[in-house]
Amino acid sequence: MISKLPLPPQLIFALAISAFGFLVDATADEDPYLWMEEVENEKALTWAKEQSERATSKIEAVPEFEEIESKLIEIYNSKDRIPSAGFHGDMLYNFWQDPDHVRGIWRRTSLESFKADSPDWETVLDVDALAASEKENWVWKGATFLEPEGRLCMVRLSRGGADAVVSREFDTGAIDFVEDGFHLEEAKQRVSWLDENTLLVGTDFGEGSLTESGYARISKLWRRGEPLSKATTIFEGSADDVSIGSYSSHTPEGRYDIVHVSPEFFRGIDYIRLGDRLVKIDIPDDARLEGFFKEKMLVYLRSDWVTGGETYPQDALLAIDFDTFLQGGRAFDILFEPQARVSFDQVSHTVDHLVYTTLDNVRSRLYRLTISDGKWTREEIALPGLGTVGIGSSSEFDNSFFFTYTDFLTPSSLYLVEDGAEPEKVKTSPSWFDPNGMQVEQLEARSLDGTKIPYFVFTPKGFKADGSHPTLLTAYGGFEISRVPRYSGSTGTAWVDRGGVYVLANIRGGGEFGPKWHQAAMQEKHQTNFDDLIAVAEDLVARKITSPKHLGIQGGSQGGLLVGGAFTQRPELFNAVVCAVPLLDMKRYNKLLAGASWMAEYGNPDTDDWEYMKRWSPYQNLDPRKNYPKVFFWTNTRDDRVHPAHARKMVARMDELKKPVLYYENTEGGHGGGANLNQRAYTSALSYAYLWMMLR
């Protein structure tokens, strides 16, 4: 084996290319770019800055760039966009960013005021002012309230947008941080209110307190007035768990204190705290505890479950009286039962209703459930079209809840449903492009194994299938996350309105058709992920919607791995690739930041799993004999979820192989993008301008 030769890494790398044409089974010791894994390494940062300057100077010179960026800044900062609001106590809270509030303000209003065209907002916390006064690069990450009163909360602030946060107690009555209140230093952490004077905390308690994935291994009960070091341990997991967390579910019927252990993604063990005892909730490890409603426990199944003499199907939502369950009862009510191409999506609740959505061939439907005398009744809530619904916040005091509706051609609208009434449209996003003449069609491609893969095609006015249209194909295909039709002012204005075709593929690995759709692309089946995307690309060419010369792909995170694998496997099929905050070096991904937590999805490269992983890991499959499109990679220095070294190392290796490549690394922003709206607009503008440069 080459890995056993006592030679310098650079020479081993050169010999491997010479002998095999591409690097196979590279070990860490053979990787000449390990220094890029040190995030703040001066050499790495200098390299990233030089690469970024070269790339941005080229892309900013594209004629479309300036106009696209200007338009995206206008869209992202629009004061007419819908303010996402959450019920806490008797108020609605919203976090808002615009040109006057770059870092943002946290604000609130009443429901009646919110329904008005110009709500009367009260500022609760000005993050710009806070950052200036404390000389910190604060990025808002949300707040955890003590419900139902909604007065006390733990505000989460991140330095530069990372997942790691500082948590500080805030009093919304006094509109100020609580002096000598609860305070947690920077870490990837989770807090929940047990009561006014007690928190359930999972954080970095010091050496040995984190899992190998970088999350909390220990859960503690922390009482007001005592130092964190004196907090009472209520559970300890093992280092190879993904994470440990505790939370309290406050319902009108009572409080449920839960300890949740995640041995790996999509597996969990839940315990109920009964006094000082922890009692395991005896449901399958791959099931999901969806909470409590009217003293009933809600459970979502990721696999068939045989219990109590019955078989409950995968993708079902179940309910049972919790006390009966603890006493051994296993007769569940089936609240949702899957059908062919119809899968469960979301569930929420008001005081008296359960509200849930399904995906019917990747199109939303919305239902409301009521229980009376032990019997459930269901009604469907009519929607304005065959688009996508997102269940929003619900009230702790009545039966009010919000939902959003959108599709490719319809700007998002926010609807309020009050106490069983019909939905009332209360807010609508601006329309950023003229949809007249544009069309949306759902088509299917046949993947390598014969499975039909649905995809949406969003075409511009005057479109003709002659193979000449610049086409952007995007997908995700991982972690049971569904990609669904949504209105996008940026996609509409920067791409479709300019003559481009936009394609959204619902490939396996996602959750569009329930857990089975996800499981079909996990671990040893992950090549299915790439096969499905490639099948859609080939179908687009076969239908003359586009041609390889005009076809680009885009993906971020898991989607970055997807497009990275697709272009290394089939470089002749694409002429542009936007690969954002990606996973790429799958030999070492489990050693980088949160990577170890995803081994249930991809496999463990330190075992025999590498035999299948090495066939599609993009970094290990770069081939000096192949001609690749000029790929645009971008990432963020402060991304503490997917390590920036994935993109850095891939670009460095492509440079070494003399392959065309562009790279941009933003020094701010976490895994989700820039730290503010203007940064996000800039990165998006770079991506669209690059695509026009390559595909026109």
C-alpha positions as CSV (number, residue, x, y, z in Angstrom):
1,M,0.0,0.0,0.0
2,I,1.2,3.5,-0.8
3,S,0.1,4.6,2.7
4,K,2.9,2.5,4.2
5,L,5.8,4.0,2.2
6,P,8.1,6.2,4.3
7,L,7.9,9.1,1.9
8,P,7.0,12.8,2.3
9,P,3.2,13.4,1.8
10,Q,3.7,15.5,-1.3
11,L,5.7,12.7,-3.0
12,I,3.2,10.1,-1.9
13,F,0.4,12.2,-3.4
14,A,2.3,12.6,-6.7
15,L,3.1,8.8,-6.9
16,A,-0.6,8.0,-6.2
17,I,-1.7,10.2,-9.1
18,S,1.0,8.7,-11.4
19,A,0.1,5.1,-10.5
20,F,-3.7,5.2,-10.4
21,G,-4.7,8.4,-12.2
22,F,-6.5,9.6,-9.1
23,L,-6.0,9.4,-5.4
24,V,-7.6,6.4,-3.8
25,D,-8.0,5.7,-0.1
26,A,-5.9,8.7,1.0
27,T,-5.1,8.5,4.7
28,A,-4.8,11.6,6.9
29,D,-1.0,11.3,6.8
30,E,-1.0,11.5,3.0
31,D,-3.0,14.7,2.9
32,P,-0.8,17.7,2.1
33,Y,-3.5,20.1,3.1
34,L,-4.2,19.2,6.7
35,W,-3.0,22.7,7.8
36,M,-6.2,24.1,6.2
37,E,-8.2,22.3,8.9
38,E,-6.9,24.8,11.5
39,V,-9.7,27.4,11.0
40,E,-7.7,30.4,12.1
41,N,-4.3,29.3,10.7
42,E,-2.7,32.4,9.4
43,K,-1.4,30.6,6.3
44,A,-4.9,29.3,5.6
45,L,-6.6,32.6,6.1
46,T,-4.1,34.3,3.8
47,W,-4.6,31.7,1.2
48,A,-8.4,32.1,1.5
49,K,-8.2,35.8,1.2
50,E,-6.1,35.6,-2.0
51,Q,-8.3,33.1,-3.5
52,S,-11.4,35.1,-2.6
53,E,-10.0,38.3,-4.1
54,R,-9.2,36.5,-7.4
55,A,-12.7,34.9,-7.6
56,T,-14.7,37.9,-6.6
57,S,-12.8,40.2,-9.0
58,K,-13.8,37.9,-11.9
59,I,-17.4,37.4,-10.9
60,E,-18.0,41.0,-10.0
61,A,-16.9,41.9,-13.5
62,V,-19.8,39.9,-15.0
63,P,-22.3,42.4,-16.4
64,E,-25.2,41.0,-14.4
65,F,-23.5,41.1,-11.0
66,E,-24.1,44.7,-10.0
67,E,-27.7,44.8,-11.0
68,I,-28.4,41.4,-9.3
69,E,-26.7,42.4,-6.1
70,S,-28.6,45.7,-6.0
71,K,-31.9,43.9,-6.5
72,L,-31.2,41.3,-3.9
73,I,-30.2,43.9,-1.3
74,E,-33.6,45.5,-2.0
75,I,-35.4,42.2,-1.7
76,Y,-33.7,41.0,1.4
77,N,-34.0,44.4,3.2
78,S,-37.5,45.1,2.1
79,K,-39.6,46.6,4.8
80,D,-42.7,45.0,3.2
81,R,-41.6,41.4,3.7
82,I,-43.6,39.3,6.1
83,P,-42.4,39.7,9.7
84,S,-42.3,36.1,11.2
85,A,-44.0,36.4,14.6
86,G,-44.2,34.0,17.5
87,F,-46.7,33.9,20.4
88,H,-45.2,34.3,23.8
89,G,-47.4,35.3,26.7
90,D,-50.0,37.6,25.2
91,M,-47.6,39.2,22.7
92,L,-46.2,38.4,19.3
93,Y,-42.4,38.7,19.0
94,N,-40.4,39.2,15.9
95,F,-36.7,39.5,14.9
96,W,-36.2,42.0,12.1
97,Q,-33.2,43.2,10.0
98,D,-33.2,46.1,7.5
99,P,-30.8,48.8,6.3
100,D,-31.4,50.7,9.6
101,H,-30.9,47.6,11.7
102,V,-28.1,45.6,10.1
103,R,-27.7,43.2,13.0
104,G,-31.3,43.4,13.8
105,I,-33.9,44.3,16.4
106,W,-36.0,42.0,18.5
107,R,-39.5,43.6,18.9
108,R,-43.0,42.8,19.9
109,T,-46.6,43.8,19.4
110,S,-50.2,42.6,20.2
111,L,-52.1,40.3,17.9
112,E,-54.6,43.0,17.0
113,S,-51.8,45.5,16.2
114,F,-49.9,42.8,14.2
115,K,-53.0,42.3,11.9
116,A,-52.9,46.0,10.9
117,D,-51.0,47.2,7.9
118,S,-48.5,49.1,10.1
119,P,-48.2,47.3,13.4
120,D,-47.1,49.3,16.5
121,W,-43.8,47.6,17.3
122,E,-42.0,47.9,20.6
123,T,-38.3,47.3,20.5
124,V,-37.2,44.8,23.1
125,L,-33.5,44.4,22.2
126,D,-31.4,46.3,19.6
127,V,-28.6,43.9,18.6
128,D,-26.7,46.7,16.7
129,A,-26.6,48.8,19.8
130,L,-25.7,45.9,22.1
131,A,-22.8,44.9,19.8
132,A,-21.5,48.4,19.7
133,S,-21.7,48.9,23.5
134,E,-20.1,45.5,24.2
135,K,-17.7,45.6,21.3
136,E,-18.8,42.2,20.2
137,N,-19.7,40.9,16.7
138,W,-23.1,39.7,18.0
139,V,-25.5,37.7,15.7
140,W,-29.0,37.0,16.9
141,K,-29.8,33.3,17.4
142,G,-33.1,33.4,19.2
143,A,-34.6,33.1,22.6
144,T,-36.0,30.3,24.8
145,F,-39.1,31.5,26.9
146,L,-40.5,30.3,30.2
147,E,-44.1,29.5,29.1
148,P,-46.9,30.2,29.3
149,E,-46.3,33.6,31.0
150,G,-43.6,34.5,28.4
151,R,-41.8,37.0,30.7
152,L,-38.4,35.4,31.3
153,C,-36.3,34.0,28.5
154,M,-32.8,33.0,27.7
155,V,-31.4,35.1,24.8
156,R,-28.9,33.4,22.5
157,L,-26.2,35.4,20.9
158,S,-23.4,34.2,18.6
159,R,-20.1,35.7,17.8
160,G,-20.0,36.0,14.0
161,G,-22.9,33.7,13.3
162,A,-21.4,30.4,14.6
163,D,-23.6,27.6,16.1
164,A,-21.8,28.2,19.4
165,V,-23.7,30.8,21.5
166,V,-23.7,32.8,24.7
167,S,-27.0,32.5,26.6
168,R,-28.2,35.3,28.9
169,E,-31.3,35.7,30.9
170,F,-33.6,38.5,29.8
171,D,-36.8,40.0,31.4
172,T,-39.3,41.1,28.8
173,G,-41.3,42.9,31.5
174,A,-38.3,45.1,32.5
175,I,-37.0,45.0,28.9
176,D,-33.5,44.3,30.0
177,F,-31.0,41.6,30.8
178,V,-31.4,40.2,34.4
179,E,-28.7,41.5,36.6
180,D,-26.9,38.5,38.1
181,G,-29.3,36.3,36.2
182,F,-28.6,33.0,34.4
183,H,-25.6,33.3,32.1
184,L,-23.8,30.7,30.0
185,E,-20.5,31.2,28.3
186,E,-20.0,30.4,24.6
187,A,-20.7,26.8,23.6
188,K,-23.0,24.7,21.5
189,Q,-25.6,24.4,24.2
190,R,-29.3,23.8,24.9
191,V,-31.3,25.3,27.8
192,S,-34.9,24.8,28.9
193,W,-36.9,26.4,31.7
194,L,-38.1,24.0,34.4
195,D,-39.6,26.9,36.4
196,E,-38.8,30.5,37.2
197,N,-35.8,29.6,39.2
198,T,-34.5,26.5,37.5
199,L,-33.0,25.7,34.1
200,L,-32.2,22.4,32.5
201,V,-28.8,22.9,30.9
202,G,-26.6,21.0,28.4
203,T,-23.4,22.9,27.6
204,D,-19.6,22.7,27.9
205,F,-19.0,22.0,31.6
206,G,-15.3,21.5,31.1
207,E,-12.9,18.7,30.1
208,G,-14.7,15.5,29.1
209,S,-18.2,17.1,29.1
210,L,-18.7,17.1,25.3
211,T,-19.4,14.3,22.9
212,E,-17.0,13.5,20.0
213,S,-19.5,15.6,17.8
214,G,-18.9,18.6,20.0
215,Y,-22.3,18.7,21.7
216,A,-23.3,18.4,25.4
217,R,-22.7,14.9,26.9
218,I,-24.1,15.9,30.4
219,S,-27.5,17.4,31.3
220,K,-27.8,19.3,34.6
221,L,-30.4,21.1,36.7
222,W,-29.2,24.6,37.5
223,R,-30.9,26.6,40.3
224,R,-30.9,30.3,40.5
225,G,-28.2,31.8,42.7
226,E,-25.8,28.8,42.6
227,P,-22.7,28.7,40.4
228,L,-22.9,26.5,37.3
229,S,-20.2,24.2,38.9
230,K,-22.7,23.3,41.6
231,A,-25.5,22.4,39.2
232,T,-27.0,18.9,39.8
233,T,-26.3,16.3,37.1
234,I,-29.4,14.5,36.0
235,F,-28.0,12.4,33.2
236,E,-24.6,11.6,31.6
237,G,-24.3,10.0,28.1
238,S,-21.2,8.6,26.5
239,A,-18.6,10.4,24.4
240,D,-19.7,8.6,21.2
241,D,-23.4,9.8,21.5
242,V,-24.3,12.7,19.3
243,S,-25.8,14.8,22.1
244,I,-27.7,14.7,25.4
245,G,-30.4,17.2,26.2
246,S,-33.2,17.9,28.7
247,Y,-36.3,20.0,28.3
248,S,-39.6,20.7,30.0
249,S,-42.9,20.6,28.0
250,H,-45.3,23.0,29.6
251,T,-49.0,22.2,28.8
252,P,-52.3,23.4,30.3
253,E,-52.6,19.9,31.8
254,G,-49.2,19.8,33.4
255,R,-45.5,19.8,32.9
256,Y,-43.5,16.9,31.3
257,D,-39.7,16.9,32.0
258,I,-37.9,14.9,29.4
259,V,-34.3,13.7,29.0
260,H,-33.4,13.0,25.4
261,V,-30.3,10.9,24.3
262,S,-29.2,10.9,20.7
263,P,-26.9,8.0,20.1
264,E,-26.9,8.9,16.4
265,F,-28.9,10.9,13.9
266,F,-32.5,9.5,13.7
267,R,-32.2,7.5,16.8
268,G,-33.1,8.7,20.2
269,I,-33.9,7.4,23.7
270,D,-36.3,9.5,25.8
271,Y,-36.8,9.4,29.6
272,I,-39.6,11.0,31.6
273,R,-38.5,12.5,35.0
274,L,-40.8,11.3,37.7
275,G,-39.6,13.0,40.8
276,D,-35.9,11.9,41.1
277,R,-36.4,8.9,38.9
278,L,-35.8,8.6,35.1
279,V,-38.3,6.2,33.4
280,K,-37.5,5.2,29.8
281,I,-40.3,5.9,27.4
282,D,-40.6,2.6,25.7
283,I,-40.9,3.5,22.0
284,P,-38.6,2.5,19.1
285,D,-35.2,4.2,19.1
286,D,-35.9,5.5,15.6
287,A,-39.4,6.9,16.5
288,R,-39.8,10.6,17.4
289,L,-41.5,11.9,20.5
290,E,-43.7,14.7,19.1
291,G,-44.8,16.0,22.5
292,F,-47.9,16.0,24.6
293,F,-51.5,17.1,24.0
294,K,-54.5,16.7,26.3
295,E,-52.5,14.3,28.5
296,K,-51.7,12.2,25.4
297,M,-48.3,11.4,24.1
298,L,-47.7,11.9,20.4
299,V,-45.3,9.6,18.5
300,Y,-44.0,9.6,14.9
301,L,-42.7,6.4,13.4
302,R,-39.8,6.0,11.1
303,S,-40.3,2.3,10.8
304,D,-43.1,-0.2,11.3
305,W,-43.7,-1.0,15.0
306,V,-45.3,-4.2,16.2
307,T,-46.7,-3.7,19.7
308,G,-49.8,-4.6,21.7
309,G,-50.7,-7.1,19.0
310,E,-50.9,-4.4,16.3
311,T,-48.6,-3.3,13.5
312,Y,-48.3,0.4,13.2
313,P,-46.9,1.6,9.9
314,Q,-43.8,3.6,9.1
315,D,-44.5,7.3,8.7
316,A,-47.6,7.2,11.0
317,L,-48.5,9.7,13.7
318,L,-49.8,8.0,16.9
319,A,-51.4,9.1,20.1
320,I,-52.0,7.4,23.5
321,D,-53.0,8.5,27.0
322,F,-49.6,8.9,28.6
323,D,-50.6,7.5,32.0
324,T,-52.1,4.5,30.3
325,F,-48.9,4.0,28.3
326,L,-46.7,4.2,31.5
327,Q,-48.9,1.5,33.0
328,G,-48.3,-0.8,30.0
329,G,-51.1,0.1,27.6
330,R,-50.2,0.0,23.9
331,A,-53.4,0.7,22.1
332,F,-52.6,3.8,20.0
333,D,-54.8,6.0,18.0
334,I,-53.5,6.5,14.5
335,L,-53.8,10.2,13.7
336,F,-52.1,10.0,10.3
337,E,-51.6,6.9,8.2
338,P,-49.4,7.2,5.1
339,Q,-50.5,6.4,1.6
340,A,-48.7,6.0,-1.7
341,R,-47.0,9.3,-2.4
342,V,-48.7,10.9,0.7
343,S,-46.4,11.4,3.7
344,F,-46.5,13.1,7.1
345,D,-44.9,16.6,7.3
346,Q,-45.4,18.8,10.4
347,V,-47.5,18.9,13.6
348,S,-48.3,21.6,16.1
349,H,-51.1,22.4,18.5
350,T,-53.3,25.0,20.0
351,V,-55.1,24.7,23.3
352,D,-57.8,22.5,21.8
353,H,-56.6,21.4,18.4
354,L,-53.8,19.4,16.8
355,V,-52.7,20.9,13.5
356,Y,-50.7,18.9,10.9
357,T,-49.6,19.0,7.3
358,T,-48.9,16.3,4.8
359,L,-47.1,16.2,1.5
360,D,-49.2,14.8,-1.3
361,N,-46.8,14.2,-4.2
362,V,-44.7,17.1,-2.8
363,R,-47.7,19.4,-2.4
364,S,-49.0,20.5,1.0
365,R,-52.4,19.7,2.7
366,L,-53.4,21.1,6.1
367,Y,-55.6,19.4,8.7
368,R,-57.0,20.2,12.1
369,L,-57.8,17.5,14.7
370,T,-60.1,17.7,17.7
371,I,-60.6,15.1,20.5
372,S,-63.9,14.8,22.3
373,D,-65.0,11.9,24.6
374,G,-61.9,10.0,23.4
375,K,-62.7,10.2,19.7
376,W,-60.8,12.2,17.1
377,T,-62.4,14.3,14.4
378,R,-60.5,15.6,11.4
379,E,-61.2,18.5,9.1
380,E,-59.1,19.7,6.1
381,I,-58.4,23.4,6.0
382,A,-58.7,24.7,2.4
383,L,-55.6,26.2,0.9
384,P,-55.4,28.8,-1.9
385,G,-53.5,26.4,-4.2
386,L,-51.3,23.3,-4.7
387,G,-48.3,24.8,-3.0
388,T,-46.4,24.6,0.3
389,V,-47.7,25.3,3.8
390,G,-45.5,26.0,6.8
391,I,-47.2,25.8,10.2
392,G,-46.3,28.9,12.2
393,S,-46.6,29.9,15.9
394,S,-49.7,29.0,17.9
395,S,-51.1,30.6,21.0
396,E,-50.8,29.0,24.5
397,F,-54.1,30.7,25.5
398,D,-56.6,30.0,22.7
399,N,-56.9,28.2,19.4
400,S,-55.1,30.8,17.2
401,F,-52.3,29.7,14.9
402,F,-50.4,31.0,11.9
403,F,-49.5,29.3,8.7
404,T,-47.8,30.4,5.5
405,Y,-48.7,29.5,2.0
406,T,-46.4,29.8,-1.1
407,D,-45.6,28.3,-4.5
408,F,-43.1,29.2,-7.2
409,L,-45.3,31.9,-8.7
410,T,-47.2,33.1,-5.6
411,P,-45.5,35.3,-3.0
412,S,-45.7,34.0,0.5
413,S,-48.8,34.9,2.5
414,L,-49.3,34.6,6.2
415,Y,-52.7,33.3,7.4
416,L,-54.2,33.5,10.9
417,V,-56.7,30.9,12.0
418,E,-58.6,31.8,15.1
419,D,-60.7,29.4,17.2
420,G,-61.9,27.1,14.4
421,A,-62.6,29.9,12.0
422,E,-61.6,30.0,8.3
423,P,-58.1,31.2,7.6
424,E,-57.6,35.0,7.3
425,K,-54.8,36.4,5.2
426,V,-53.1,38.9,7.4
427,K,-49.8,39.6,5.5
428,T,-48.5,39.1,2.0
429,S,-44.9,39.4,0.7
430,P,-44.2,41.8,-2.2
431,S,-44.3,40.4,-5.7
432,W,-40.8,40.8,-7.1
433,F,-41.3,39.6,-10.7
434,D,-44.1,39.4,-13.3
435,P,-45.3,35.7,-13.4
436,N,-47.2,36.2,-16.6
437,G,-46.0,33.7,-19.2
438,M,-44.0,31.8,-16.6
439,Q,-44.9,28.1,-16.2
440,V,-44.3,25.5,-13.5
441,E,-44.6,21.8,-14.3
442,Q,-43.9,18.6,-12.3
443,L,-42.1,15.9,-14.3
444,E,-40.4,12.6,-13.5
445,A,-37.0,11.1,-14.3
446,R,-36.2,7.4,-14.1
447,S,-33.1,6.8,-11.9
448,L,-30.5,4.1,-12.5
449,D,-32.5,1.5,-10.5
450,G,-35.8,2.4,-12.2
451,T,-37.3,4.5,-9.4
452,K,-39.2,7.6,-10.6
453,I,-37.8,10.8,-9.3
454,P,-40.2,13.8,-9.4
455,Y,-38.9,17.3,-10.1
456,F,-40.3,20.7,-10.7
457,V,-39.4,22.9,-13.7
458,F,-39.9,26.6,-13.5
459,T,-39.6,28.2,-17.0
460,P,-39.5,31.8,-18.1
461,K,-41.8,33.6,-20.4
462,G,-41.4,32.5,-24.1
463,F,-39.7,29.2,-23.1
464,K,-39.2,26.7,-25.9
465,A,-37.6,23.3,-25.4
466,D,-34.7,23.6,-27.8
467,G,-31.8,22.9,-25.5
468,S,-30.5,26.5,-25.4
469,H,-31.8,27.7,-22.1
470,P,-29.4,28.3,-19.1
471,T,-30.8,25.9,-16.5
472,L,-30.1,25.7,-12.8
473,L,-30.8,22.3,-11.1
474,T,-30.8,22.2,-7.4
475,A,-31.6,19.5,-4.7
476,Y,-30.6,18.5,-1.2
477,G,-31.4,14.8,-0.7
478,G,-30.4,14.2,2.9
479,F,-31.4,14.0,6.6
480,E,-35.0,13.4,5.7
481,I,-35.4,17.1,4.8
482,S,-37.9,17.9,2.1
483,R,-37.4,20.4,-0.7
484,V,-40.7,21.9,-1.7
485,P,-42.0,24.7,-4.0
486,R,-41.5,28.2,-2.6
487,Y,-41.7,31.7,-4.0
488,S,-38.2,33.2,-4.2
489,G,-37.8,36.8,-5.2
490,S,-34.1,36.2,-5.7
491,T,-34.5,33.1,-8.0
492,G,-37.3,34.9,-9.9
493,T,-35.5,38.2,-10.5
494,A,-31.9,37.0,-10.8
495,W,-32.6,33.9,-12.8
496,V,-36.0,33.0,-14.3
497,D,-37.1,36.6,-15.2
498,R,-33.8,36.9,-17.1
499,G,-34.5,33.8,-19.2
500,G,-33.1,31.0,-17.0
501,V,-34.9,27.7,-16.1
502,Y,-35.0,26.7,-12.5
503,V,-35.3,23.0,-11.6
504,L,-36.0,21.6,-8.1
505,A,-35.4,17.8,-7.8
506,N,-37.0,15.7,-5.1
507,I,-34.2,13.1,-4.9
508,R,-34.0,10.2,-2.4
509,G,-32.3,11.0,0.9
510,G,-34.9,13.7,1.5
511,G,-38.2,13.3,3.3
512,E,-40.7,14.1,0.5
513,F,-42.2,10.6,0.7
514,G,-41.5,9.7,4.3
515,P,-38.6,7.8,6.0
516,K,-38.3,5.2,3.3
517,W,-37.4,7.9,0.8
518,H,-34.6,9.0,3.2
519,Q,-33.4,5.5,4.0
520,A,-33.1,4.7,0.3
521,A,-30.0,6.9,0.2
522,M,-28.3,6.4,3.5
523,Q,-24.9,4.9,4.1
524,E,-24.1,2.1,1.7
525,K,-27.0,3.3,-0.5
526,H,-25.8,6.9,-0.6
527,Q,-24.7,6.6,-4.3
528,T,-28.4,6.6,-5.0
529,N,-28.3,10.3,-4.0
530,F,-26.0,11.1,-6.9
531,D,-27.7,8.7,-9.3
532,D,-31.0,10.5,-8.8
533,L,-29.6,14.0,-9.5
534,I,-27.7,12.7,-12.5
535,A,-31.0,11.0,-13.8
536,V,-32.8,14.3,-13.5
537,A,-30.0,16.1,-15.3
538,E,-30.1,13.6,-18.1
539,D,-33.8,13.8,-18.4
540,L,-33.6,17.6,-18.7
541,V,-31.2,17.1,-21.6
542,A,-33.4,14.4,-23.2
543,R,-36.4,16.6,-23.1
544,K,-34.3,19.5,-24.6
545,I,-35.1,21.7,-21.7
546,T,-31.4,22.4,-21.7
547,S,-28.1,20.9,-22.7
548,P,-24.9,20.1,-20.8
549,K,-23.4,23.4,-22.1
550,H,-26.1,25.3,-20.4
551,L,-26.8,23.2,-17.4
552,G,-25.6,24.1,-13.9
553,I,-26.1,22.6,-10.4
554,Q,-26.2,24.2,-7.0
555,G,-26.2,22.8,-3.5
556,G,-25.2,23.7,0.0
557,S,-24.0,21.6,3.0
558,Q,-25.3,18.1,2.2
559,G,-26.3,19.6,-1.1
560,G,-22.7,20.7,-1.5
561,L,-21.6,17.1,-1.1
562,L,-24.3,16.2,-3.6
563,V,-23.1,18.5,-6.4
564,G,-19.5,17.8,-5.5
565,G,-20.1,14.1,-6.1
566,A,-22.1,14.7,-9.2
567,F,-19.5,16.9,-11.0
568,T,-16.7,14.5,-10.1
569,Q,-18.6,11.5,-11.4
570,R,-20.2,13.1,-14.5
571,P,-18.2,16.3,-15.3
572,E,-19.3,16.3,-18.9
573,L,-22.9,16.7,-17.9
574,F,-22.5,20.1,-16.3
575,N,-21.0,23.4,-17.2
576,A,-21.3,25.2,-13.9
577,V,-21.4,24.1,-10.2
578,V,-22.1,26.3,-7.1
579,C,-20.9,24.2,-4.2
580,A,-21.7,26.0,-0.9
581,V,-20.6,25.3,2.7
582,P,-20.0,21.7,1.5
583,L,-19.0,18.4,2.9
584,L,-16.3,17.0,0.5
585,D,-13.5,15.1,2.3
586,M,-15.5,12.2,3.5
587,K,-12.4,10.4,4.7
588,R,-11.9,12.9,7.5
589,Y,-15.4,14.5,7.9
590,N,-16.1,12.7,11.1
591,K,-13.0,14.3,12.7
592,L,-14.0,17.9,11.7
593,L,-16.4,19.9,14.0
594,A,-19.8,18.3,14.1
595,G,-19.0,15.7,11.5
596,A,-19.1,12.7,13.8
597,S,-22.8,13.3,14.4
598,W,-23.6,12.4,10.7
599,M,-22.1,9.0,10.6
600,A,-25.6,7.5,10.7
601,E,-26.3,9.3,7.4
602,Y,-23.0,8.6,5.6
603,G,-21.1,5.9,7.4
604,N,-17.9,5.7,9.4
605,P,-14.8,6.1,7.2
606,D,-12.6,4.6,9.9
607,T,-14.3,1.2,9.4
608,D,-15.1,-1.0,6.4
609,D,-17.7,1.7,5.4
610,W,-14.9,3.5,3.6
611,E,-15.0,0.8,0.9
612,Y,-18.3,2.3,-0.3
613,M,-17.7,5.9,0.8
614,K,-14.4,6.2,-1.2
615,R,-16.3,5.6,-4.4
616,W,-18.2,8.9,-4.1
617,S,-16.2,11.1,-1.7
618,P,-15.5,14.1,-4.0
619,Y,-12.1,15.0,-2.5
620,Q,-10.7,11.6,-3.0
621,N,-12.1,11.2,-6.5
622,L,-10.6,14.2,-8.3
623,D,-9.0,12.8,-11.4
624,P,-6.2,14.6,-13.3
625,R,-7.4,13.0,-16.5
626,K,-10.8,14.6,-16.4
627,N,-11.9,18.0,-17.6
628,Y,-14.1,19.6,-14.9
629,P,-16.3,22.7,-15.2
630,K,-15.0,25.8,-13.5
631,V,-16.6,25.2,-10.1
632,F,-17.5,28.0,-7.7
633,F,-17.0,27.0,-4.1
634,W,-17.9,29.3,-1.2
635,T,-17.9,28.8,2.6
636,N,-17.6,30.8,5.8
637,T,-14.7,31.0,8.2
638,R,-17.1,31.0,11.2
639,D,-19.0,27.9,10.1
640,D,-18.6,25.7,13.1
641,R,-20.9,23.0,11.8
642,V,-19.4,22.0,8.4
643,H,-15.7,22.8,8.6
644,P,-14.4,25.3,6.0
645,A,-11.5,23.0,5.3
646,H,-13.8,20.8,3.1
647,A,-14.0,23.6,0.5
648,R,-10.5,24.9,1.2
649,K,-8.8,21.5,0.6
650,M,-10.9,20.7,-2.5
651,V,-10.0,24.0,-4.1
652,A,-6.3,23.5,-3.2
653,R,-6.3,20.1,-4.7
654,M,-8.0,21.3,-7.9
655,D,-5.5,24.1,-8.2
656,E,-2.7,21.5,-7.8
657,L,-4.2,19.5,-10.6
658,K,-4.5,22.6,-12.7
659,K,-8.3,22.4,-12.8
660,P,-10.3,25.6,-13.2
661,V,-11.8,26.7,-9.9
662,L,-13.2,29.8,-8.1
663,Y,-13.3,30.2,-4.3
664,Y,-14.9,32.7,-1.9
665,E,-14.6,32.5,1.9
666,N,-16.6,35.0,4.0
667,T,-15.0,35.7,7.3
668,E,-18.4,36.1,9.0
669,G,-21.5,34.0,9.0
670,G,-22.2,30.5,10.3
671,H,-23.4,27.5,8.4
672,G,-26.5,29.3,7.1
673,G,-24.7,32.1,5.3
674,G,-23.6,35.7,6.1
675,A,-24.0,37.4,9.4
676,N,-26.4,40.0,7.9
677,L,-28.7,40.5,5.0
678,N,-26.3,42.4,2.9
679,Q,-23.7,39.7,3.2
680,R,-26.2,37.1,2.1
681,A,-27.3,39.3,-0.8
682,Y,-23.6,39.6,-1.9
683,T,-23.0,35.8,-1.8
684,S,-26.2,35.1,-3.7
685,A,-25.3,37.7,-6.3
686,L,-21.9,36.1,-6.7
687,S,-23.6,32.7,-7.3
688,Y,-26.1,34.0,-9.9
689,A,-23.5,36.1,-11.7
690,Y,-21.2,33.1,-11.9
691,L,-24.0,31.0,-13.3
692,W,-24.7,33.6,-16.0
693,M,-21.0,33.8,-16.8
694,M,-20.8,30.0,-17.3
695,L,-24.2,29.1,-18.8
696,R,-25.4,31.9,-21.0
